[in-house]
């Protein structure tokens, strides 16, 4: 029976079935991650490349491809999202990268030896490069983005996190105050999500250890304290681990405006609010909060805000800092839920007891001028510090920094620095792609990295053929360059 005599409905049901496709291995060079090679090429042509190469340990063997090429390969692995050194094969065997590296892609063992070449001085340089790189991207985005999207202030969120370990061979692994067997890292991000530094230390270290040196490195530039205070654009936000004498003095010394979650032991704020009569004012909920409440049918809790002045015992009567306190009414049911989550506090409390609830308090210490900024504005500014937690999770889950591949702490520190440099490159692309809601690494990899292509040789030219639909992706990647921008002023501070 000829095909034109087959009923239309039968033909359609036949066409719905999967077609049989014959798979034949070919010697043609293919790539599954075109975007990865493009990322490396643009980085190589940017002002960042020269500074990056100066942070790496020298490779003296005449057979070595050089420390810069090995460094690029390490970056490629983190951009791709490898879990450890052995999984770098996913990058090494790609046809596009083989052509980029002149068919001299380093072996896994060589990459391991390269990490073992790092000493403390190289890690310090790499961390300094990470800070300067983030500042260069920050300034480039300020020039390239529309005025209403470009960042005006320079806001650093600093935090500590723990990386759980399951072995005893890694240097520095110890029990922390939560009884976790782990390493600890201290990390700083700006409000765009760009990483300005990461320091790895023993799990037994107290959170906030080495914070003043870290702050000094991040904010170091050509400006002095007076100029920073005059401009009023530099901010630090951190949790209660950083609410101490050394951090506050360092911020005042550098002219940085700060908001720190108030530490009860340091400020005694919980005792002071009962001694000092506070002038409570109602919290003004935004239109979006009211709309969400109306849509969900949940009534917003009563909330109030006030302030008092704290005089540190170490200031000898020369310093008074505002402490802003917000209290929110918690219903009895929410208090019970909180106890279940964080542990029961009263074993003799009966569920049948009827109570209305209680106030939940949160306090911050600041040196922001409250004559120009309202209490609620300062509190909402500090509340955005929580976004730093998202980028810490990004590092752990999308750059596999939950664990580390080396035995020595300094080598693991180098691995973490490479991961955060790769994070900055991907975050840069995410902001250029969508300034309003930048995506995290997983989506950027799917959209910009995993692009199939076919490599061909034409005369002395290597041609990469990709699908027509990739045009828009390539256009956005080209916007990643530095049009009319010189980073010499930023990198001259190194």
C-alpha positions as CSV (number, residue, x, y, z in Angstrom):
1,X,0.0,0.0,0.0
2,X,1.5,3.4,-1.0
3,X,1.9,6.1,1.7
4,X,-0.6,8.5,0.1
5,X,-3.3,5.9,0.6
6,X,-2.7,5.5,4.3
7,X,-5.4,7.4,6.3
8,X,-4.2,10.7,7.8
9,X,-4.9,9.6,11.3
10,X,-2.8,6.5,10.9
11,X,0.1,8.5,9.4
12,X,0.0,10.9,12.4
13,X,0.1,8.1,14.9
14,X,3.0,6.6,13.0
15,X,4.9,9.9,13.0
16,X,4.5,10.2,16.8
17,X,6.8,7.3,17.4
18,X,10.5,7.9,17.8
19,X,12.6,7.6,14.7
20,X,15.4,5.1,14.4
21,X,18.7,6.9,14.3
22,X,22.0,5.1,13.6
23,X,24.9,6.1,15.8
24,X,28.3,6.0,14.1
25,X,31.5,7.0,15.9
26,X,33.5,9.7,14.1
27,X,37.0,11.1,14.2
28,X,35.6,14.7,13.8
29,X,36.5,16.9,16.8
30,X,33.4,17.9,18.7
31,X,32.8,20.0,21.8
32,X,29.9,19.9,24.3
33,X,30.9,23.1,26.1
34,X,31.6,25.8,23.6
35,X,30.9,28.5,26.1
36,X,33.7,27.3,28.4
37,X,36.3,27.9,25.8
38,X,34.8,31.4,25.0
39,X,34.9,32.3,28.7
40,X,38.6,31.4,28.9
41,X,39.4,33.3,25.7
42,X,37.8,36.5,26.9
43,X,39.5,36.1,30.3
44,X,42.8,35.6,28.5
45,X,42.4,38.8,26.5
46,X,41.2,40.9,29.5
47,X,43.4,43.0,31.8
48,X,42.9,40.4,34.5
49,X,45.1,37.8,32.8
50,X,48.5,39.4,33.4
51,X,47.7,40.0,37.1
52,X,46.4,36.4,37.5
53,X,49.6,34.9,36.0
54,X,51.7,36.8,38.6
55,X,50.0,35.1,41.5
56,X,50.9,31.6,40.4
57,X,54.0,29.5,41.5
58,X,56.7,29.2,38.8
59,X,56.9,25.9,36.9
60,X,60.6,25.4,36.0
61,X,60.6,22.2,34.1
62,X,61.3,22.6,30.3
63,X,58.4,20.0,29.7
64,X,55.9,22.0,31.6
65,X,53.2,24.0,29.7
66,X,53.6,26.8,32.2
67,X,51.8,27.9,35.4
68,X,49.5,30.3,33.5
69,X,48.1,27.6,31.3
70,X,47.7,25.3,34.3
71,X,45.9,28.1,36.2
72,X,43.5,28.6,33.2
73,X,42.8,24.8,33.2
74,X,42.0,25.0,36.9
75,X,39.6,27.9,36.3
76,X,38.0,25.9,33.4
77,X,37.4,23.0,35.8
78,X,35.6,25.3,38.4
79,X,33.6,27.1,35.7
80,X,32.5,23.7,34.5
81,X,31.7,22.6,38.0
82,X,34.1,19.7,38.8
83,X,33.9,18.1,42.2
84,X,37.6,17.3,42.6
85,X,40.9,17.0,40.7
86,X,40.2,13.6,39.2
87,X,36.9,14.9,37.7
88,X,39.0,17.4,35.7
89,X,38.9,14.8,32.9
90,X,35.6,16.3,31.9
91,X,37.4,19.4,30.9
92,X,40.7,17.9,29.6
93,X,39.1,15.7,27.0
94,X,37.0,18.4,25.4
95,X,38.0,19.1,21.7
96,X,37.7,22.9,21.9
97,X,40.0,23.1,25.0
98,X,42.5,20.8,23.3
99,X,42.8,23.2,20.4
100,X,43.0,26.2,22.8
101,X,45.8,24.6,24.7
102,X,47.7,23.4,21.5
103,X,46.9,19.8,22.3
104,X,49.0,20.1,25.5
105,X,46.3,19.8,28.1
106,X,48.0,18.8,31.4
107,X,47.4,15.4,33.0
108,X,45.5,15.0,36.2
109,X,48.7,14.2,38.1
110,X,50.3,17.4,36.8
111,X,47.3,19.5,38.1
112,X,47.7,17.9,41.5
113,X,51.4,18.7,41.6
114,X,50.5,22.3,40.5
115,X,48.3,22.7,43.5
116,X,51.0,21.3,45.7
117,X,53.4,24.0,44.4
118,X,51.3,26.7,46.2
119,X,52.8,28.2,49.3
120,X,51.3,30.8,51.7
121,X,52.7,33.7,49.7
122,X,51.0,32.5,46.5
123,X,47.7,32.1,48.2
124,X,47.9,35.6,49.6
125,X,48.6,37.0,46.1
126,X,45.7,34.9,44.7
127,X,43.4,36.3,47.4
128,X,44.6,39.8,46.7
129,X,43.9,39.2,43.0
130,X,40.4,38.0,43.9
131,X,39.7,41.2,45.7
132,X,41.1,43.4,42.9
133,X,39.3,41.3,40.3
134,X,35.9,41.9,42.0
135,X,36.6,45.6,42.3
136,X,37.5,45.8,38.6
137,X,34.3,43.9,37.6
138,X,32.3,46.2,40.0
139,X,33.6,49.3,38.3
140,X,33.1,47.8,34.8
141,X,29.5,47.1,35.7
142,X,29.0,50.6,37.1
143,X,30.1,51.9,33.7
144,X,28.2,49.4,31.5
145,X,24.9,49.0,33.3
146,X,22.0,51.5,33.0
147,X,22.1,54.2,35.7
148,X,19.2,52.8,37.6
149,X,20.9,49.4,37.8
150,X,24.5,50.4,38.4
151,X,25.8,50.1,42.0
152,X,26.6,53.4,43.7
153,X,27.7,52.2,47.2
154,X,30.3,49.6,47.9
155,X,28.8,47.2,50.5
156,X,30.7,44.2,51.8
157,X,29.0,41.3,53.6
158,X,31.4,39.2,55.7
159,X,30.6,35.8,57.2
160,X,32.1,32.5,58.3
161,X,31.0,29.0,57.4
162,X,31.9,25.4,58.1
163,X,32.9,22.7,55.6
164,X,32.1,19.3,57.1
165,X,34.8,16.6,56.7
166,X,34.6,12.8,57.1
167,X,38.2,11.9,57.3
168,X,41.3,12.7,59.4
169,X,43.9,13.2,56.7
170,X,43.1,16.9,55.9
171,X,45.2,19.4,57.8
172,X,43.2,21.7,60.0
173,X,40.1,19.6,60.4
174,X,38.8,19.8,64.0
175,X,35.6,20.0,66.0
176,X,33.9,23.4,66.1
177,X,31.6,24.9,68.8
178,X,28.7,23.0,67.2
179,X,30.7,19.7,67.6
180,X,31.1,19.4,63.8
181,X,34.3,17.8,62.4
182,X,35.2,20.4,59.8
183,X,37.3,23.2,58.3
184,X,36.2,26.8,58.6
185,X,36.3,29.6,55.9
186,X,35.8,33.3,56.2
187,X,34.4,34.9,53.1
188,X,33.4,38.4,51.8
189,X,30.9,39.3,49.1
190,X,29.7,42.6,47.8
191,X,26.1,43.4,47.2
192,X,26.3,42.2,43.6
193,X,27.5,38.8,44.8
194,X,31.1,39.2,43.7
195,X,33.7,37.5,46.0
196,X,36.4,39.7,47.4
197,X,38.3,37.1,49.4
198,X,38.2,33.7,51.0
199,X,40.4,32.5,53.9
200,X,40.5,28.8,55.0
201,X,41.3,27.9,58.6
202,X,41.0,25.2,61.2
203,X,37.5,24.2,62.2
204,X,38.4,24.9,65.9
205,X,39.0,28.6,65.2
206,X,36.5,31.1,66.6
207,X,34.3,32.6,63.9
208,X,35.6,36.1,63.0
209,X,39.2,35.2,63.6
210,X,41.6,37.4,61.5
211,X,38.7,39.7,60.6
212,X,40.6,43.0,61.0
213,X,43.4,41.9,58.6
214,X,40.7,40.7,56.2
215,X,38.8,44.0,56.3
216,X,42.0,45.9,55.8
217,X,42.9,44.0,52.6
218,X,39.4,44.3,51.1
219,X,39.0,48.1,51.6
220,X,42.6,49.0,50.9
221,X,42.9,51.5,48.1
222,X,44.1,55.0,47.4
223,X,41.6,56.7,49.8
224,X,42.2,57.6,53.4
225,X,39.8,57.6,56.3
226,X,38.7,61.3,55.8
227,X,37.9,60.8,52.1
228,X,35.9,57.6,52.8
229,X,33.9,59.3,55.5
230,X,33.3,62.3,53.2
231,X,32.1,60.1,50.3
232,X,30.0,57.8,52.6
233,X,29.9,55.0,50.1
234,X,31.8,52.2,51.9
235,X,29.8,49.8,54.1
236,X,30.4,46.6,56.1
237,X,27.7,44.3,57.2
238,X,28.3,41.2,59.4
239,X,26.8,39.0,62.1
240,X,27.4,39.0,65.8
241,X,30.7,37.1,65.5
242,X,32.2,40.4,64.2
243,X,30.6,42.6,66.9
244,X,33.8,43.2,68.9
245,X,36.3,45.9,69.8
246,X,38.9,45.1,67.0
247,X,36.4,45.1,64.1
248,X,34.7,48.3,65.3
249,X,38.0,50.1,65.8
250,X,39.2,49.0,62.3
251,X,36.0,50.3,60.6
252,X,36.3,53.6,62.4
253,X,40.0,53.8,61.5
254,X,39.3,53.2,57.8
255,X,36.2,55.4,57.7
256,X,33.8,52.6,56.9
257,X,30.1,52.7,57.9
258,X,29.0,49.4,59.5
259,X,26.0,47.5,60.8
260,X,26.8,44.5,63.0
261,X,24.3,42.1,64.6
262,X,24.6,43.1,68.3
263,X,26.3,40.5,70.4
264,X,24.6,40.1,73.8
265,X,27.8,39.3,75.7
266,X,29.6,42.3,74.2
267,X,26.9,45.0,74.2
268,X,24.5,43.7,76.9
269,X,21.7,45.1,74.8
270,X,19.1,42.6,76.1
271,X,19.7,44.0,79.7
272,X,19.9,47.6,78.6
273,X,16.5,47.7,77.0
274,X,14.9,46.7,80.3
275,X,16.8,49.5,82.1
276,X,16.5,52.3,79.5
277,X,13.0,53.5,78.6
278,X,12.9,53.1,74.8
279,X,10.7,55.2,72.5
280,X,9.1,52.5,70.4
281,X,7.7,53.4,67.0
282,X,5.6,51.2,64.8
283,X,7.3,49.4,61.9
284,X,6.0,50.6,58.5
285,X,5.4,47.7,56.2
286,X,6.0,48.3,52.5
287,X,3.3,48.1,49.8
288,X,4.7,44.8,48.6
289,X,4.5,43.3,52.1
290,X,0.9,44.5,52.5
291,X,0.0,43.1,49.1
292,X,1.6,39.7,49.9
293,X,-0.3,39.6,53.2
294,X,-3.6,40.4,51.5
295,X,-3.0,37.7,48.9
296,X,-2.0,35.0,51.3
297,X,-4.6,35.9,53.9
298,X,-2.0,36.1,56.7
299,X,-2.0,39.1,59.0
300,X,1.3,40.8,59.4
301,X,2.6,40.7,63.0
302,X,2.9,43.8,65.1
303,X,6.4,45.2,64.9
304,X,8.2,48.1,66.5
305,X,11.6,49.7,66.4
306,X,13.6,51.9,68.8
307,X,17.2,52.8,69.7
308,X,19.5,53.5,72.6
309,X,23.2,54.4,72.8
310,X,25.8,51.9,73.9
311,X,29.1,53.1,75.5
312,X,31.8,50.3,75.1
313,X,33.8,49.7,78.2
314,X,37.0,49.9,76.1
315,X,36.2,53.4,74.7
316,X,37.0,55.2,78.0
317,X,34.0,57.5,77.6
318,X,35.0,58.7,74.1
319,X,32.6,56.7,72.0
320,X,28.9,56.0,72.0
321,X,27.3,53.9,69.3
322,X,23.6,53.6,68.4
323,X,22.0,50.2,69.0
324,X,18.8,49.7,66.9
325,X,16.4,47.2,68.3
326,X,13.4,45.7,66.5
327,X,10.8,43.6,68.2
328,X,8.2,41.5,66.5
329,X,5.2,39.9,68.2
330,X,5.3,36.2,68.0
331,X,2.1,34.2,68.5
332,X,2.1,31.3,70.9
333,X,1.9,28.8,68.1
334,X,5.0,30.3,66.4
335,X,6.9,30.3,69.6
336,X,6.1,26.6,70.0
337,X,7.3,25.9,66.4
338,X,10.5,27.8,67.1
339,X,11.2,25.7,70.2
340,X,10.6,22.5,68.2
341,X,13.1,23.7,65.6
342,X,15.8,24.9,68.0
343,X,15.2,22.6,71.0
344,X,12.7,22.5,73.8
345,X,13.4,25.1,76.5
346,X,10.9,24.2,79.2
347,X,10.1,20.5,79.8
348,X,7.3,21.3,82.2
349,X,5.3,23.6,79.8
350,X,2.0,22.1,78.9
351,X,0.5,22.4,75.4
352,X,-2.9,23.1,77.0
353,X,-1.7,26.3,78.6
354,X,-3.3,29.3,76.9
355,X,-1.0,32.2,76.2
356,X,-1.1,35.0,73.6
357,X,2.6,35.1,72.8
358,X,5.7,37.2,73.3
359,X,8.0,39.7,71.7
360,X,11.0,38.5,69.6
361,X,14.0,41.0,69.7
362,X,16.8,41.6,67.2
363,X,19.4,44.3,67.6
364,X,22.2,45.8,65.5
365,X,25.1,48.1,66.3
366,X,25.9,50.8,63.7
367,X,27.9,54.1,63.2
368,X,25.6,55.3,60.3
369,X,24.4,58.9,60.8
370,X,20.8,58.5,62.1
371,X,20.1,62.2,61.5
372,X,20.2,61.5,57.7
373,X,18.9,57.9,57.7
374,X,15.8,56.5,59.5
375,X,16.0,53.6,62.0
376,X,13.9,51.4,59.6
377,X,16.2,52.2,56.6
378,X,19.3,51.2,58.6
379,X,17.6,48.0,59.7
380,X,16.4,47.1,56.2
381,X,19.9,47.8,54.9
382,X,21.4,45.4,57.4
383,X,18.7,42.8,56.7
384,X,20.0,42.4,53.2
385,X,23.2,40.9,54.7
386,X,21.3,37.6,54.5
387,X,21.9,37.5,50.7
388,X,25.5,36.5,51.6
389,X,24.2,33.2,52.8
390,X,23.0,32.5,49.3
391,X,26.4,32.9,47.8
392,X,28.0,30.8,50.5
393,X,25.5,28.0,49.5
394,X,26.4,28.7,45.9
395,X,30.1,28.0,46.6
396,X,29.3,24.8,48.5
397,X,26.8,23.3,46.1
398,X,27.5,24.8,42.7
399,X,31.3,25.0,43.1
400,X,31.6,21.9,45.3
401,X,33.3,23.6,48.3
402,X,31.6,21.4,50.8
403,X,34.9,19.4,50.8
404,X,38.4,19.8,49.6
405,X,40.7,17.6,47.6
406,X,44.2,18.1,49.2
407,X,45.8,17.1,52.5
408,X,47.5,20.5,53.2
409,X,45.5,23.5,54.3
410,X,47.4,25.9,52.0
411,X,46.7,23.8,48.9
412,X,43.0,23.6,49.7
413,X,43.1,27.4,50.2
414,X,44.4,27.7,46.6
415,X,41.6,25.4,45.4
416,X,39.0,27.6,47.1
417,X,40.5,30.7,45.5
418,X,40.3,29.2,42.0
419,X,36.7,28.3,42.7
420,X,35.8,31.9,43.8
421,X,37.6,33.4,40.8
422,X,35.4,31.1,38.6
423,X,32.4,32.2,40.6
424,X,33.2,35.9,39.9
425,X,33.4,35.2,36.2
426,X,30.0,33.4,36.1
427,X,28.4,36.0,38.4
428,X,29.7,38.7,36.0
429,X,27.9,37.0,33.1
430,X,24.7,36.5,35.2
431,X,24.5,40.3,36.0
432,X,25.1,41.3,32.4
433,X,22.4,38.8,31.3
434,X,19.8,40.0,33.7
435,X,20.7,42.9,36.0
436,X,17.3,42.7,37.8
437,X,17.4,39.0,38.8
438,X,20.9,37.5,38.1
439,X,20.8,33.7,37.9
440,X,23.0,31.3,39.9
441,X,25.7,29.2,38.4
442,X,23.6,26.2,37.5
443,X,21.4,28.1,35.1
444,X,24.3,30.2,33.6
445,X,26.1,26.9,32.8
446,X,23.1,25.5,31.1
447,X,22.5,28.7,29.1
448,X,26.1,29.8,28.3
449,X,28.5,26.9,28.7
450,X,27.0,23.7,27.5
451,X,26.7,24.6,23.8
452,X,27.5,21.9,21.3
453,X,29.8,22.6,18.4
454,X,31.9,21.1,15.7
455,X,35.6,21.9,15.2
456,X,37.0,22.2,11.6
457,X,40.3,23.3,10.2
458,X,40.4,25.7,7.3
459,X,43.9,26.5,6.1
460,X,45.6,27.9,9.1
461,X,42.3,28.8,10.9
462,X,40.4,26.7,13.4
463,X,36.7,27.0,12.9
464,X,34.1,26.2,15.5
465,X,30.6,25.7,14.0
466,X,27.6,26.2,16.3
467,X,23.9,26.4,15.9
468,X,22.2,29.6,14.7
469,X,20.4,29.9,18.0
470,X,23.7,30.6,19.8
471,X,24.0,34.1,18.2
472,X,22.3,35.8,21.2
473,X,24.4,33.9,23.7
474,X,27.6,34.9,21.9
475,X,26.4,38.5,21.8
476,X,25.9,38.6,25.6
477,X,29.3,36.9,26.2
478,X,31.0,39.6,24.1
479,X,29.5,42.2,26.4
480,X,31.6,40.6,29.1
481,X,34.6,42.5,27.9
482,X,36.0,45.8,29.2
483,X,34.9,48.4,26.6
484,X,37.0,51.6,27.2
485,X,38.0,50.5,30.7
486,X,41.5,50.5,32.2
487,X,42.0,48.5,35.4
488,X,45.5,49.9,36.1
489,X,44.3,52.1,38.9
490,X,42.7,49.2,40.7
491,X,45.6,46.7,40.2
492,X,48.2,49.3,41.1
493,X,47.2,48.9,44.7
494,X,48.4,45.3,44.8
